[in-house]
């Protein structure tokens, strides 16, 4: 069988493991968190009753906290419909402040991208391009809509003698890499340059380059 249909499909390495696909994260205030955890066994029973009532095969295992969020573990990979059921249950609780509860979400992974084709120098000037310019471009370019940066972009000269630069961008994405896949191989303009987004496995928060601007 030909593998031609698989060509060009990004294969991205995640920073999280498979277990995270079976976790629902709910951000809330400390007071809410304490109330939810105090009755966690009751909430698990009630959530499973709701899920079973609509004949879903997914079920909640236990609830715990990482001091910032409440995390509900499940026996199977969670999908949007499953989260909607749990969100409805949370919003009907009587002993929590609903204004402090953020809608449930799946754990996100940090993915690494790089932007190629950017001149090291600002157009018609001598100073090198700076981080502020890159951040402004990312915020105003439509293909980055709804993209959440996991850290500040890093601007690095491609090589000591090159007049081009590489911008390393870390983003938060879901387990299926939906956002990253929509960005990879996309082109856009920075000034009169046409630049392209590529995938990368490198993490410059670990490696330190002499010509890396902080």
C-alpha positions, 0 to 999 in steps of 0.5 A, a space after each residue: 500500500 502506498 504511503 503517499 497519502 501520509 506525505 506532508 502530514 505533520 507528526 508532532 511530539 507532545 510534552 504530555 503523555 496519553 494519560 492527560 487525554 483522560 483528564 478534564 481540567 476546571 479552573 476555579 477559585 481556592 474556595 470553590 476548589 475546597 468545596 468541590 474536593 470536600 465532596 469529591 466522592 459524591 460528585 464522581 457518583 453524580 457525574 457517572 449517573 449523568 453519563 450513564 443516563 445518556 448511555 455514554 461509555 465514559 466514566 469519571 474515576 476520581 477528582 483531585 487538585 494541583 493547587 490551581 485547578 480541579 482535575 477529573 480523571 476518566 476511563 476513556 479519552 474525553 471529547 467535547 460532548 463529554 465535557 458539556 455534560 460535566 460542565 452542566 453538572 458543575 454549573 448546577 452545584 449549589 455550594 460554589 460560586 459559579 462566577 469563579 468557575 471556568 469552563 472545563 477543558 482538556 489538558 493542553 500540550 506545548 508545541 514548538 514551531 519556527 518562523 523562517 524567512 525573516 530578515 535580521 535587520 528591520 527594513 531600510 534600517 540598520 538595527 536588528 529586528 526586535 522581539 516587540 515587532 515579532 509579538 506585534 505581528 503574531 497578535 495582528 496576523 489573522 492566522 494566529 487568531 486564538 493562538 495562545 503562546 506558551 512563552 515569549 518568542 525567541 529571535 535568533 540569527 540563522 548563523 553568525 554570517 547570515 542576514 536572516 533570522 529564525 523565530 522560535 514560537 511555543 504554543 499551547 495546543 490540544 492533544 490532536 494538535 489542531 492549532 499547530 497543524 493549521 499553522 504549519 506550512 502557512 505563509 504570511 507577510 512581515 513587511 515585504 518578506 513572505 515568511 513560513 511557519 515550520 514544525 520543530 522538535 527543538 526547545 530553546 528554553 533548554 538550549 542556550 545560544 550565544 547570539 540568542 536575544 533575551 
